[in-house]
Amino acid sequence: MKVEGFEVPDDLYYTEEHEWALIEDPDRVRVGITDYAQKSLHEIVFIEAPEEERSVMRMEPIGAAESVKAVSEVYSPLSGRVIAVNRKLEMSPELVNRDPYGEGWIAVIEPSNLEGELRKLLTSAQYAEHLKKLLRK
């Protein structure tokens, strides 16, 4: 679905801070920043990704997205262990602008409490409503 020009894929979960989570299987959740986040930052010039094997807590900063305009922290939507990072972003951080839900992913997390924490994330419909409220301000 689209919300005022921003893509909000139906198969993802979201945080109010504009991260997305794709449940690939119970042991793999791919994460990144939303279309709204990347457009708000404008031209992304650097992505600080988390270290592999690092343990993370839900809504803890795991990296940052730096643009010509600002630096924004990237939060982990779930607790667990980082099992992969997108090394392509080291040389091509603009992938986040070009394809935030595809090639612009940031990390893969092995969740430690998927069922318990999934309920704390927003569905696409809830995130769309969150965006609409944000854009009305």
Secondary structure as GFF3:
##gff-version 3
##sequence-region A 1 137
A	DSSP	beta_strand	2	3	.	.	.	ID=ss1
A	DSSP	beta_strand	6	7	.	.	.	ID=ss2
A	DSSP	beta_strand	13	14	.	.	.	ID=ss3
A	DSSP	beta_strand	19	25	.	.	.	ID=ss4
A	DSSP	beta_strand	28	33	.	.	.	ID=ss5
A	DSSP	alpha_helix	35	41	.	.	.	ID=ss6
A	DSSP	beta_strand	44	48	.	.	.	ID=ss7
A	DSSP	beta_strand	55	56	.	.	.	ID=ss8
A	DSSP	beta_strand	61	67	.	.	.	ID=ss9
A	DSSP	beta_strand	71	75	.	.	.	ID=ss10
A	DSSP	beta_strand	80	85	.	.	.	ID=ss11
A	DSSP	alpha_helix	88	91	.	.	.	ID=ss12
A	DSSP	alpha_helix	95	98	.	.	.	ID=ss13
A	DSSP	beta_strand	107	111	.	.	.	ID=ss14
A	DSSP	alpha_helix	114	118	.	.	.	ID=ss15
A	DSSP	alpha_helix	124	136	.	.	.	ID=ss16
###
